Amino acid sequence: MNRITKETRRESYELVQGSLENRQQVVFQELAKCPRLTANELAARLWRQGKVPKPDRNFVHPRLTELVKTGQVAVVGKKTCTISSKKCAIYVAVSERGGKQGSLF
């Protein structure tokens, strides 16, 4: 890989890093307010609020994956998505006490 490519990749990475944490926070906060959403449903809600540029799951799913890996979000099942009409994973925010927010159990 040449030097210019390495520099532009590093610059892009540094530019995006700040928005990743912010997007994770936006995703987590919305999921805490309205649990048991699919990635598509969450993306649509955030788009209506002007927090993502399009109602596209690709704006939230990578952040959901990251939040699941850190234990801040959990996948609790599947349901038919109101956006795609397909079976999709259901996500919930996990509280600091270890319980799932919005859960009745």
Residue pairs with C-beta under 8 A, 6 or more apart in sequence:
20 63
20 66
23 52
23 59
23 60
23 63
24 63
24 66
24 67
26 46
26 51
26 52
27 42
27 46
27 60
27 63
27 64
27 67
27 73
28 67
28 72
28 73
28 93
30 42
30 45
30 46
30 49
30 51
31 37
31 42
31 73
31 91
31 92
31 93
31 101
32 93
32 101
32 102
34 45
34 102
35 91
35 92
35 93
35 100
35 101
35 102
35 103
36 76
36 79
36 90
36 91
36 92
36 102
37 45
37 90
37 91
38 57
38 79
38 81
38 82
38 83
38 84
38 88
38 89
38 90
38 91
39 57
39 60
39 61
39 64
39 88
39 89
39 91
40 55
40 57
40 81
40 82
40 83
40 84
40 88
41 81
41 82
41 83
42 57
42 60
42 64
42 91
43 52
43 54
43 55
43 56
43 57
43 58
43 59
43 60
43 61
43 83
44 55
44 83
46 52
46 59
46 60
47 53
47 54
47 55
47 56
47 59
48 55
52 59
52 60
53 59
55 83
64 73
64 91
67 73
68 74
68 75
68 91
71 94
72 93
72 94
73 91
73 92
73 93
73 94
74 91
74 92
74 94
74 100
75 89
75 90
75 91
76 90
76 91
76 92
76 100
76 103
77 89
77 90
78 87
78 88
78 89
78 90
79 87
79 88
79 90
80 86
80 87
80 88
81 87
81 88
92 100
92 101
92 102
92 103
93 100
93 101
93 102
94 100
94 101
95 101
